[in-house]
Amino acid sequence: MVSADAIRTVVGILGNIISLGLFLSPVPTFYRIWKKGAVEQFSAAPYLATLLNCMMWVVYGLPLVHPHSTLVLTINGLGLLIELCYVLLFLLFSDGRKRLRVFLILAAEVAFVVAVVLLVLTLAHTHDRRTLVVGIICVLFGTMMYAAPLTIMKLVIQTKSVEFLPLYLAVAFFLNSACWTTYALIRFDLFITIPNGLGLLFAVAQLVLHCVYYKSTKQQMEARRKMTELSLAEVVVPEESCRTSTTATTTPKWPPLRQPQDTKSPDA
């Protein structure tokens, strides 16, 4: 009979694979940002929250804090590097005020994590105490990570458009939170169950929004495309008319040639 630990390990490996897909799912979004050279209405909040979450789970998975957490440590370490790349790209293509805000939040997150590591390792002298302290912080920031898209969900409801709430990201969040919730329930881990259970609820809410506003999003994008084509047509037609008018007014009109008159000589 397969043991619970073996099943948990398999689910954890599957969770690593799905989590990697989650971390890589914003690649099309950042390709769009790179291509357009602007972040448009995309928010940095989900990526900053995910970065902070990954940093804290890396601390949680350290052997000095919570031994035998290799699967938690590996995927969050990789996620930390990926999310840091996203945030740096966001800094690169943001305007002045938004760039400053993102930079200050990033600096505050790094300073906070460093302070937590130093305080936990120096003041908490057992694995249980370190796990408790870091685990509580992970629950808080893990919940923040999954709740971060709520700002975009509010925009979706207001605009009735899911253009800036990518479907692949919502699906990745759903699969990831479902997998890690299962992982935590096999051998109960409260600190992993709470944020991922809440994340599962938020992910379901995002998928519901996609179902509700899918048609209206298509209609808005089609209307915007037609407006763009109409604007381009209005620009081209006046230019042609102006060119024709200019040609007509600048063409010189020479006077008709006079025919020579038959005049008689005075001697006749």
C-alpha positions as CSV (number, residue, x, y, z in Angstrom):
1,M,0.0,0.0,0.0
2,V,1.3,3.4,-0.9
3,S,2.1,5.5,2.1
4,A,0.8,9.0,2.8
5,D,4.3,10.4,2.6
6,A,4.9,9.0,-0.9
7,I,1.6,10.4,-2.1
8,R,2.5,13.8,-0.5
9,T,5.8,13.7,-2.3
10,V,4.2,13.1,-5.6
11,V,1.7,15.8,-5.1
12,G,4.5,18.1,-4.0
13,I,6.4,17.4,-7.2
14,L,3.3,18.1,-9.2
15,G,2.8,21.3,-7.2
16,N,6.4,22.3,-8.2
17,I,5.6,21.8,-11.9
18,I,2.3,23.7,-11.7
19,S,3.9,26.5,-9.6
20,L,6.6,26.8,-12.3
21,G,3.8,27.2,-14.9
22,L,2.2,29.8,-12.6
23,F,5.4,31.7,-12.3
24,L,6.0,31.6,-16.1
25,S,2.3,32.4,-17.0
26,P,2.8,36.2,-17.1
27,V,5.5,35.9,-19.8
28,P,3.0,36.8,-22.6
29,T,2.0,39.9,-20.6
30,F,5.6,41.0,-20.2
31,Y,6.2,40.3,-23.9
32,R,3.4,42.7,-24.6
33,I,4.9,45.3,-22.2
34,W,8.3,44.8,-23.8
35,K,6.9,45.2,-27.3
36,K,4.8,48.3,-26.5
37,G,7.5,49.8,-24.2
38,A,4.9,50.6,-21.6
39,V,3.1,48.9,-18.7
40,E,-0.3,50.3,-19.8
41,Q,-2.9,49.5,-17.1
42,F,-1.2,46.4,-15.8
43,S,-0.6,46.5,-12.1
44,A,2.7,45.6,-10.4
45,A,0.8,44.5,-7.2
46,P,0.5,40.8,-8.1
47,Y,4.2,40.5,-8.9
48,L,5.4,42.4,-5.9
49,A,3.1,40.3,-3.6
50,T,4.3,37.1,-5.2
51,L,7.9,38.1,-4.9
52,L,7.5,38.8,-1.2
53,N,5.6,35.5,-0.7
54,C,8.4,33.6,-2.4
55,M,11.0,35.2,-0.3
56,M,9.2,34.3,2.9
57,W,8.6,30.7,1.8
58,V,12.3,30.4,1.0
59,V,13.0,31.4,4.6
60,Y,10.3,28.9,5.8
61,G,11.9,26.1,3.9
62,L,15.4,26.7,5.1
63,P,16.8,23.7,7.1
64,L,17.5,26.1,10.0
65,V,13.8,27.0,10.2
66,H,11.7,24.1,9.0
67,P,13.7,21.0,8.1
68,H,12.6,18.5,5.4
69,S,10.9,21.2,3.2
70,T,13.0,20.7,0.1
71,L,10.0,20.9,-2.3
72,V,8.9,24.1,-0.7
73,L,12.4,25.6,-0.9
74,T,13.1,24.6,-4.5
75,I,10.0,26.0,-6.2
76,N,9.9,29.2,-4.1
77,G,13.6,29.8,-4.8
78,L,13.0,29.5,-8.5
79,G,9.9,31.7,-8.2
80,L,11.9,34.3,-6.4
81,L,14.2,34.7,-9.3
82,I,11.4,34.7,-11.9
83,E,9.3,37.3,-10.1
84,L,12.3,39.5,-9.5
85,C,12.8,39.6,-13.3
86,Y,9.2,40.6,-13.8
87,V,9.5,43.4,-11.2
88,L,12.7,44.7,-12.8
89,L,11.0,44.8,-16.2
90,F,8.1,46.6,-14.7
91,L,10.5,49.2,-13.3
92,L,12.1,49.6,-16.7
93,F,8.9,50.3,-18.6
94,S,7.0,52.4,-16.0
95,D,6.7,56.1,-15.9
96,G,8.4,58.2,-13.2
97,R,5.9,58.2,-10.4
98,K,4.9,54.5,-10.9
99,R,8.5,53.5,-11.2
100,L,9.4,55.2,-7.9
101,R,6.5,53.6,-6.1
102,V,7.4,50.1,-7.3
103,F,11.1,50.6,-6.4
104,L,10.2,51.8,-2.8
105,I,8.0,48.8,-2.3
106,L,10.7,46.4,-3.6
107,A,13.3,47.9,-1.3
108,A,10.9,47.7,1.7
109,E,10.2,44.0,0.9
110,V,13.9,43.1,0.8
111,A,14.6,45.0,4.0
112,F,11.7,43.3,5.8
113,V,12.8,39.8,4.8
114,V,16.4,40.4,5.9
115,A,15.1,41.7,9.2
116,V,12.9,38.7,9.7
117,V,15.8,36.3,9.0
118,L,18.1,38.0,11.4
119,L,15.6,38.2,14.2
120,V,14.3,34.7,13.8
121,L,17.8,33.1,13.7
122,T,19.0,35.1,16.7
123,L,16.0,35.2,19.0
124,A,14.2,31.8,18.2
125,H,16.4,28.9,19.2
126,T,14.2,25.9,18.2
127,H,12.8,24.7,14.9
128,D,9.3,24.8,16.3
129,R,9.5,28.5,17.3
130,R,11.1,29.5,14.0
131,T,8.5,27.5,12.1
132,L,5.7,29.2,14.1
133,V,7.0,32.8,13.6
134,V,7.9,32.4,9.9
135,G,4.8,30.3,9.2
136,I,2.5,33.0,10.5
137,I,4.2,35.6,8.4
138,C,4.0,33.3,5.4
139,V,0.2,32.9,5.9
140,L,-0.2,36.7,6.0
141,F,1.8,37.3,2.8
142,G,0.6,34.2,1.1
143,T,-3.0,35.5,1.5
144,M,-1.9,38.9,0.2
145,M,-0.4,37.2,-2.9
146,Y,-3.6,35.5,-3.7
147,A,-5.7,38.5,-2.8
148,A,-3.5,40.9,-4.9
149,P,-5.6,40.3,-8.1
150,L,-8.6,41.7,-6.3
151,T,-7.5,45.2,-7.5
152,I,-7.7,44.0,-11.1
153,M,-11.0,42.2,-10.4
154,K,-12.5,45.5,-9.2
155,L,-11.3,47.0,-12.5
156,V,-12.9,44.1,-14.4
157,I,-16.3,44.7,-12.7
158,Q,-16.1,48.4,-13.4
159,T,-15.2,48.1,-17.1
160,K,-16.9,44.8,-17.8
161,S,-13.7,43.7,-19.5
162,V,-11.2,41.0,-18.6
163,E,-8.6,42.3,-21.0
164,F,-6.2,43.1,-18.1
165,L,-7.0,39.9,-16.2
166,P,-5.3,37.2,-18.3
167,L,-7.2,33.8,-18.4
168,Y,-4.0,31.7,-18.3
169,L,-2.9,33.5,-15.1
170,A,-6.3,32.7,-13.4
171,V,-6.1,29.1,-14.5
172,A,-2.5,28.8,-13.2
173,F,-3.5,30.3,-9.8
174,F,-6.4,27.8,-9.6
175,L,-4.3,24.7,-10.4
176,N,-1.5,25.8,-8.1
177,S,-3.6,26.6,-5.1
178,A,-5.7,23.4,-5.6
179,C,-2.5,21.3,-5.7
180,W,-0.8,22.9,-2.7
181,T,-4.0,22.7,-0.6
182,T,-4.1,19.0,-1.3
183,Y,-0.4,18.7,-0.4
184,A,-1.1,20.4,2.9
185,L,-4.1,18.3,3.8
186,I,-2.5,14.9,3.3
187,R,-0.2,15.6,6.2
188,F,-1.9,18.6,7.8
189,D,0.2,21.8,7.7
190,L,-1.9,24.8,8.8
191,F,0.6,27.3,7.4
192,I,0.3,26.0,3.9
193,T,-3.4,25.2,4.0
194,I,-4.7,28.7,4.9
195,P,-3.2,30.8,2.1
196,N,-3.7,28.2,-0.6
197,G,-7.3,27.5,0.5
198,L,-8.0,31.2,0.2
199,G,-6.1,31.3,-3.1
200,L,-8.4,28.6,-4.4
201,L,-11.5,30.7,-3.6
202,F,-10.0,33.8,-5.2
203,A,-9.0,31.8,-8.3
204,V,-12.5,30.5,-8.7
205,A,-13.8,34.1,-8.5
206,Q,-11.5,35.1,-11.3
207,L,-12.6,32.3,-13.5
208,V,-16.3,33.2,-12.9
209,L,-15.5,36.8,-14.0
210,H,-14.0,35.5,-17.2
211,C,-17.2,33.5,-17.9
212,V,-19.4,36.6,-17.1
213,Y,-17.4,39.2,-19.0
214,Y,-15.9,37.2,-21.9
215,K,-18.5,38.4,-24.5
216,S,-18.4,42.0,-23.4
217,T,-14.6,42.0,-23.6
218,K,-14.7,40.8,-27.1
219,Q,-17.3,43.4,-28.0
220,Q,-15.2,46.2,-26.5
221,M,-12.1,45.1,-28.3
222,E,-13.9,44.8,-31.6
223,A,-15.4,48.3,-31.2
224,R,-12.0,49.7,-30.3
225,R,-10.5,48.1,-33.4
226,K,-13.2,49.6,-35.7
227,M,-12.8,53.0,-34.1
228,T,-9.1,52.8,-34.8
229,E,-9.7,51.8,-38.5
230,L,-12.2,54.7,-38.9
231,S,-9.8,57.2,-37.4
232,L,-7.1,56.1,-39.8
233,A,-9.5,56.3,-42.7
234,E,-10.4,59.9,-41.7
235,V,-6.7,60.8,-41.7
236,V,-5.9,59.3,-45.1
237,V,-8.9,60.8,-47.0
238,P,-8.3,64.5,-46.1
239,E,-4.7,64.1,-47.0
240,E,-5.6,62.9,-50.5
241,S,-8.2,65.7,-50.9
242,C,-5.7,68.2,-49.8
243,R,-3.1,66.9,-52.2
244,T,-5.6,67.1,-55.1
245,S,-6.7,70.6,-54.1
246,T,-3.1,71.7,-53.9
247,T,-2.3,70.3,-57.3
248,A,-5.3,72.1,-58.8
249,T,-4.6,75.5,-57.3
250,T,-0.9,75.5,-58.1
251,T,-1.1,74.5,-61.7
252,P,-0.4,77.7,-63.7
253,K,-3.1,78.8,-66.2
254,W,-1.4,80.3,-69.2
255,P,-3.4,82.8,-71.3
256,P,-4.6,81.6,-74.7
257,L,-2.3,82.3,-77.6
258,R,-3.5,85.2,-79.8
259,Q,-3.9,84.5,-83.5
260,P,-2.0,87.0,-85.7
261,Q,-4.4,89.6,-87.3
262,D,-4.3,90.2,-91.1
263,T,-3.5,93.9,-91.4
264,K,-3.2,95.8,-94.6
265,S,-0.1,97.8,-95.6
266,P,-0.6,101.6,-95.9
267,D,0.9,101.5,-99.4
268,A,-2.0,99.3,-100.7
